[in-house]
Amino acid sequence: MRQKSQVGLFVGLITLDFIYLAKSVPRNNQKIVAIDYTVAAGGPATNAAVAFSYWHQAKLIGVIGSHPLCNSIVADLETYQVTVEDLNPTQVEPPPVSSIIVTEATGERAVVSINAVKTQVTRDRIPQDILQGVDIVLIDGHQMVIGCAIAQQAKANHIPVVIDGGSWKPGFETVLPFVDYAVCSANFHPPGCKNTTEVFAYLSAIGIPHIAITQGENPIQYQANGQCNTIAVPKIKAVDTLGAGDIFHGAFCHYILQTSFAEALAAAARVAAAACESFGTRRWMQQQI
């Protein structure tokens, strides 16, 4: 449901996700039959890009390669009109693959995955015009060298930079000085930080003006220009929590281009909650958000 021609650039991990809905995760040596399944492109930046594409134009930059499995990734992204800049199109190794089991009764997910450690690329792979026409940038930290270079360019061109702080990754400290919006999970622990108070202090000391920490079904804690507050999130019966944080980030990138930090967080929380009410990372887009 595109409203305007704004463009978001999403930098990071691209995977192929095999997602199963089951009564429970299997025990050792047990075989189970899934109730439902779906296959989709995945990764924090990828799911955020797809979510953003619900309203605007999304560009995704990362590594896909030429392995036959990559055809499924490309086809899924084409369905949602996400433009992809493949940083290593001749790579013949399989893409990172994730296997996810979602428990029917709770919506909780169990994930086995490979991250982007084996698919890192250098900054010379970045196209010179990558930021042309871009209104906002999101970096998930899985291509840190690329992410740092793009964040630096975006800052110089007054393009807002968002980080998906799902967890701390070595090298994030090189990106943070260029960040306008740090939207993190409760699992994001910079060096020496053991609680949210220390995380806020760490990020504030770097000079990030807008910081938020999501806590699942618990209220979002946020700080804007030194002022702290909380935002309640919708109460739902979760069907599938997979990708909720990624979808939250994609929705946030949409709303922050339209409204205030607090209002963007609240609106993104509503979208992420709606996404949790259906199986997989795509079916929520069939609803009216």
N, C-alpha and C positions, 0 to 999 in steps of 0.2 A: 504494500500500500504506500507507494512513494508519494510524498507531498511536494518536495522541492528537489532541486538538482544539486544539493550539497554533497560533498565527497568526503568520505572517511578513508584513511589509509591504516591498515592493520598489519602489524609486523610481528612475525613469530612462527609458531609451530603449526605444521600441517600434517595431519595424520589421516589414516583410514580407520574408522570406528565400526566394530561389529557389536551391536547392542542387543542384548537378550532380556526379555521379561520372563521371570521364573518365580516359582513358589518360594525358592530359597537358593542360596549359593550351594554348590555341591560340597559334600564332605570328601575326605580322601578316598580315592578309588570308587567314587560314586558317579554314575551317569544320570543326568536329568534331561527332561524334555522341556524346551522353552514354550511358553504360552504365546509369545509374539517375538518378532525380531525386526531389526532395521539396520541398514548400512548407510553410513554418512561420512562425509569429510569431518574431521574433528581437530581438536587443539584449541587452546584459549583464544588466540587471535582469529582463528578460522571461524569458530562459532560466533564470536563477536561480530565479525564481518558479515556473516549471514544474517544475524539479527539486525544489524544496521541497515542491511539491504532491504529490509521490510519497509523502510521509510525513504532511503536515499540511495546514492551510488556508493558501493563499497569496492575498495581495491585491497588486495591481499598480497603481501610480499613474504616469500619464504621459499622452501625447497620442496619440490614435488618429484622431479626426475622423469625417467622414461620407462620404468618398469611397468609391465602390464597391469599391475594392481592400481597404478596411478590413474588409469582410465576411469575408475569409479569415483575417485576424488574429483577429477576434472568435470565429469558429468554432473555430479551433485552441485558443484559450485556454479556451473553454467545454468542449472535449473533456477538458481536464485540470483542470476546475473551478477555474480561477484567476479570482478576482473582480477586475474592472477598474474603476478610477476614472478616467474619461476627463476630463482637465483642459480640453479644448477640443472638445467633441462636435460643434460646428457648423462646425469647420474643413472646408472643401471641397477643399483641395489634397490631392494624393496623399500617403499616408504615406511615410516614408523606406523605400526599397527597397534590398535588398542582393542582389547576384548573386555566388554563390560556386561555384568549381570545386575539387573535391577530387580530387587525383591518386591513382589507384587503387593504385599500387605503394607509395606512402609514407604516404598519409593526410594529406599536407600540403595546406593550402588556400590559394587565392588569392581575395581578396575585393575587390569594388568596392562601395562603400556611400555612403550619405548619412547623416550623424549628425543630432542634434536641433537644430542651429544655427537652422534655419528654423522650429522648433516650440517655441521657448522661451515659457514662461508666467510670470506673476507670482505671488507668494505669496498674493494674495487669492483665487486659485482653489482653494486647499487647503480641503477640507471640514473643518468644525470638529471633527468626531468621528473624524477619520481614524485616530487612534491607539487608539480604543476597542477593547479586547480583544486588542491586538497584544502579542506576546511578544518580537519581535526586528525590527529595521529594517535593510535593506540599501540603500545608496545607490551608484549607479554613476557619478555625476558628470555625466550628460548633461542633467539638469535641475537645475543647480546652485543656483539661487535657491530652488526648491522643496525640494531636498535639504537645504540649510542650515537652512531653517525647520523642517522635520520633524525633523532631527537635534537641533536645539535643544530642541524640544518633547519628544522622546524622552528626552534627557538629564535634563530637568526631572522626567520621570515615571519615571526609573530603568529605562528600557527600553534594552537593549543595542543599540548602533549598530555596524554593520559597513560598511566601504567596500570596494568592488571597485576597487582601484587598478590598472586595466589600463594606463593611461597617465596622465601628469599633465595636468590640464585647468585652465585659469585659473579661479580661484574655489575650488579645493579647499582653499585655506588657510582659508576661512571655515567649512568643514565640520569640518576635522580636530580642533579643540578639543573637539568633542562625541563623538568616536569612541572606542569601546572596543576594537575589533578592526580593525586595518588589514591587509587581506589583499591584497597587491600582486603584480604581475608584475615580471619583471626589466626591463621597459620603463617602469616607473614612476620618473620622475626629477624630483623637486621642484626648484625653482630652486637652482642651485649644486651639485646632487648628480650625481656622475658614476659612482658605484659603490654597491654594496649597503651598505658600511660607512657612507658618507655618508647614505644613505637612512635607515638605522636611527638614526643620530645625529639627523637632522632630525626624524623622527617622535617619537623619545624626548623631544627637547627640548620638543615641544608637550605632552607628558604622556600620550601614548597607551601604555597598559600592555601591550598585546599586538600584536605586529607580525610578519607573515610575508611572505616573498618567495618566490614560486614560480618555478621555472626550467625549465619543461617536463619533460623526462625526467630532469633532474638533481635532486639533493636539495633539499627545501624548507629555506630558512634561516628561523629564527624566533627571536624574543626575547620572553620573558615575564617581566615585573617585573624587567627588567635582566639576566636570564640568557639566554645565547645557546646555540643548539643547531641540529641539522639532523635532517631526517626523510627517509629514502629513499622514493622513489616506486616503484610496481610497474613491472616491465619487461614490456612487451607488444609485440605486432605491431600497430601502429596501422592502422586502416582509415580513420578520419576524425577529425582533431583539431579540427574546427570546434566551437566552443562549449565546449571542455573546461574552460576557465577559468570560464566562466559556471556550468556544472554544478557545478564544484568549489565555487563560492561558495554556490550553493543548498544543496548537501549540507552544507557547513560550517555554515550557519545552522541546519540540523537538528541536527547533532551537538553544536554548542556549547551547545545547550539541555539536552544530556544528560550531557556529560562535560567533561574538561579541554581546554585549548587545544591541547596537543600531540596528544592522542588525537583531537580533532575534525579537526585538520589531516590526520592519518594516514588517518582514515576517509574524509574527503572526497577524498583523493588516490586511494583505492581505487575510489570511485564514478566519478571523472573518468576513471581508467584504463579501467574497464569501458565507459564511454561511448565511448571512442576505439576500441573493438573492434567497433563497428557504425556503419553509415552514417547520417548525419543526427544531429539533436540530440534525438530522441525515442525511438528504437528501444531504447536501453538500458533504458528503463522497463519493457519487456516481460520483463526478466530478474529474477531473484531477487537483490536487492542486500542 
